[in-house]
Amino acid sequence: MLFTSLPYFLLLAVVLVYLWRVKDVNAQKIGLVVASYFFYAQWDWRFVGLLFGLSAFTFVCCKKVRRGNDEKSRKAWVGIQVAGSLATLGYFKYANFFLQSAGSLLHSVGLRPGLLNIILPVGISFIVFEVISYTVDVYRGDTPYEESALDLFLLVAFFPHLIAGPIIKPKTFLPQLKIPTQITPSNLSSGAQLFLWGMMKKVLVADRVAPFADTIFNHPGSFGALTTWGAVVAYAIQIYGDFSGYTDMAIGSARMMGYEIPRNFNLPYFALNITDFWRRWHISLSSWLRDYLYFPLGGNRKGYARTYLNLAIVMLLGGLWHGASWNFVLWGGIHGSALALHKFCVDRKVFPPMPAPIARYLSWAITLIFVITVWVPFRSSSWDTTITIFRHMYTPTTTFTIHWMSNALLFAIPILFVADLGTTRWHEGRRLHLTRFRDQFAFCFCAIAVLVLSPPAASPFIYFQF
Amino acid sequence: MSDVQEDPGLEGRVFLTGIGAFVCATILWELVARRAVQSQPARIPFEPGGQISTGRVVQSDEGYSRTSFDSRGFRAPVPNGKPRKTVLVLGDSYTEALQVSDREAFPEQTQTRLIAKGMDIGFYNAGVSGGAPPRYIAVGPYFQRTLQPDEVVVQLNESDFSTDYFDRAHNFFPEKTGDEYKVVVLPSAGKQRMTKLPGFSTLLRSSLFQMASKKVVTGKAAASGNGRSSKVSAKLAGAELRRYIQWSVKNLRSAYANLTLIYVPYINYYNLDDLGNPCEAILGEECGRAGVNLIDMRDIYVRHFLATGVCPNGFSNTSPGKGHINAVGHALLAEALSERLEARLLH
């Protein structure tokens, strides 16, 4: 049930009507949980039990954490919950990866394990991170333990963020569940606007450039340098349009229901350095990694060398979180190294003095080229593809070109600017006033544009595979 | 939005202005879409059977074109007056060529080349999406009577020899009788939504409605895991395939005295060793046996691709190497056809 599909619109409409008619807070929450489980079941009904199980397991562990007599037992229960959640993630997502990676080593000692027949539950990475964040927050006292399992179940399963985030901070979301939500014209209006901006980014930008990125990455050795660069830029646009578009639709859906979930992107391709980039890209994930991995590792409190190491470790694991592939580990490792290097340069003040505007533009350009280039291993289906793409990017070749691929980029880039401008203004509180004919017309015009200008075939959301 | 609580009439006004805004936006987009994005032609009954397109067409899903079909179903531009020599071109969507402009379609390009060599010649593009040998055979008497072409060109590809056309969803389909086939003609095809719902004909013909319908169908097909909205075609094989191709060639030759066949192959540009469907080789053999002129575009397209790196298939809004032939593919086809026809027409 994609956010851009008719069944999702119907589900959202039913939920909105339900929340509008039902005023009791518990009845509202029950309805939302039912709707969320129904939503998840549309992806694969077999894993509804897993979602329920993880939530129930977390509830029980947190109960023990809350009621633990001493620090040791409380910590132990946190450890049990985190280990159990990560084991679940590890089994579904990484078992075959480790078996394959260890294959040659195991073969050398006479073991030949086959691969397991495992289906990856959609959204498992996000679900696991959500339950871990709740557990650790309860332990730290950042969020009170919820006596009602309903609130926890809804935090984890809330359907706008269930499949691909944003990862919600329990302390910001749970208080919203204490009072009945209200379906107001204001929330409907602002939520619908953000939803529309997100849809434009996904359908008119990401889906438009996807065929070119897909073609080059599926046949990496067949294209010249310029075309390969074009495809890498196209993928950078695609992944941003796709993921930020999805997030906008998630936040917009939640807003229509009267709930606030956090912003996940803040114009990341305008970042001035790699540290700035990670404050703007997938904000909920980088916040999670900071709060639950970087800080427990010591953060920047144990000296320069340890700080750089912590950054590298966090990003390596962050890369691995995205997928069971050495390509993702490479991607994370490169970003971690860049973060460490940037921190080193800032700490040691190694940047040469230069006029502010030049420094700014140079910094932005280097960051953008770096980020775009490093998307290559993220997108590549194999190590060979990564190497081939890099080679074709940086070596003049005579293989054939798609010089008319630029049409899609010429179409997508302006729309991305417009949609991003709309999203940024939305987050700043500047929204269309849908009581005025002019703004109503603009909204309807953009909504119909999505229908008219969308490509014949939609691409799946990229982050749904994580 | 607290204004709503203070002014009870505001809700009603907002609702009405909202309806007005939606209608205005819809009308504006309908005008834009009809002119520049998608506009389906009208469909009128065709004397031999089924329907033909007439009127203006805009297509932007694969490639782009804005063209029109005349009252006889010929794609623009239709020759002025009565040229000394007329060439009828039959084929499917590769000939109808809604992916390229009027000037880029191969019948027009071939005509331009031959006129440049001093011939008084006119090409009539009767390509129809979904066309196949049964149709080309059945419409022969009609065109012989109405157009009296001096030459007939029939474009084929591998889908002509699949079982796609063996069902009653098509106006002209082959029915097997023993070891032979015969063409069955149905007076009309598919659902006649216009006649069933005359009151909604304007809505049904609107570009926005057609685009929305197509998205729903594509979405359903994608959700069910089938990339096509129709059933997957099975390929004819072995002796049956040869029998069908033999029958097609024999009957096309009977229907049209001066016949040239063009075969537009499927080519895997990422693996040129993949020679695709065996029907290509069988077609070549049967044409040789029957003495029918055949142009197989495979070598020409592959040579061009290897020399220039440009695929004759694919468009800027799809994928290179996939789908219908583009302007380059049409130009190469026109070049090959004009050389063959020039030789025939001058003798």
Interface residues (C-beta under 8 A of the other chain):
Chain A: S5 L6 T184 P185 S186 S189 R208 P211 F212 D214 T215 H219 S222 G224 T398 T399 F400 T401 I402 W404 M405 N407 A408 L434 T435 R436 F437 Q440 F441 F443 C444 F445 A447 I448 A449 L451 V452 L453 S454 P455 P456 A457 A458
Chain B: M1 S2 D3 V4 L10 V14 T17 G18 G20 A21 F22 C24 A25 T26 L28 W29 V32 A33 V37 D61 E62 L208 M211 A212 K214 K215 V216 T218 G219 A222 A223 G227 Y269 Y270 F305 T308 G309 V310 C311 F315 S316 N317 T318 S319 P320 G321
